[in-house]
Amino acid sequence: MDFQPYDRETGLPVNEKYLECGLPLYLQLSIKNIAASWEIEDSGKKDYHWDIAWCELNADINAAESGQEISPRQAWYLRKKYLRMERED
C-alpha cells in the first residue's frame, strides 16, 4: 500500500503534484513549452524563445485563474514551479 503523507493542519497532501491534474489543454501545452525552454537554459545554453514561453505561460495561468478554470492555489503552484516566481504576501 502506498502511503501519501498529509499536512496535519490543512489535511492536504504534502506532495502538491495533484495541483497539476485536470489542467486545460492550452495550459498543459504552455507548461510543456516552458519546461523544454528551462531545460535548455539550465544546461547553460541560450534559448532565444525562453521569454516567449515564459510570457505565454504567465498569461495562460492568469487567464485560467481569472476564468476560474484553476484555483488561485493551483495558479501560484504553477507560477512557483514553472515560472520560478515567489509570492510576496
N, C-alpha and C positions, 0 to 999 in steps of 0.2 A: 504494500500500500504506500502510495506517495503522500508524504505529509508536507503541506504547504504552510509555512509559518504566517501567522496573522498578527497584526498590531493590536495589542491589548486595549488601547484607548479607542481606536476607530473601528476595529473589527474587520478592517480591510486587509487583503494580502500584502505582505511586506514587498514581494516582487510585484512591481507595478506594470508588468508586461501586459496584463489584462486590459490596460487602458488603450492598447492598440487594436483590440478586437472590434470588428464591425465598422471600421472607418470607411467613409465614402471612397469610391474608386479613384476620384481625382486626387484625393489626399494621399492615398496609397502610392500613386504614381509620383507625386511630388516628393514623398519620402524616399522612394527608390532613387530618384534623380539626385537628391542632396546626399544620400548615403554613398552613391558612386562618386560624387564630387569630393566629399570629405576623404574618401579612400585615396584619391589622387593627391589631394593637398597634404594629408597626413603622411604620405610616403615621401614628402619632400619635393614633389613635382608641382608644377603650376597648372591648375585647371582654369582656363580662361572663361569657363561658363559657370564657375562657382557662384558668382554674385547673382546670376540669373536664377540658378537653382535655389539659392537661399531666399531671395525675394519672392519667388513663386511659392515656396512652401510657407513662408511667413504670411503671404496674402491668403493662401488656401486655408491655413489654420484659422486666421481671423474670420474668413467667410464662413467656415464650418461652425465656428463658435457663435458668431452673430446669427447664423441661420438655425441655430440650436440642433445641428446635426451631431455635434460633440459637446461635451460639458466643459465648463471652464477648467475643471481639474484635468481633463484629457488635454485640453489646449496647452496648459502650462507644462504638462508632462512632455508633450511633443516638442514644445519650444526648447525646453531644457535639454532633451535628449538629442534632437536633430539640428536645432539652430544654435545650440550651446549658449543659450540665453539664461540669465539668472533673474529671478523675480525679486524686485525691490519693493518690499511692503512698507 
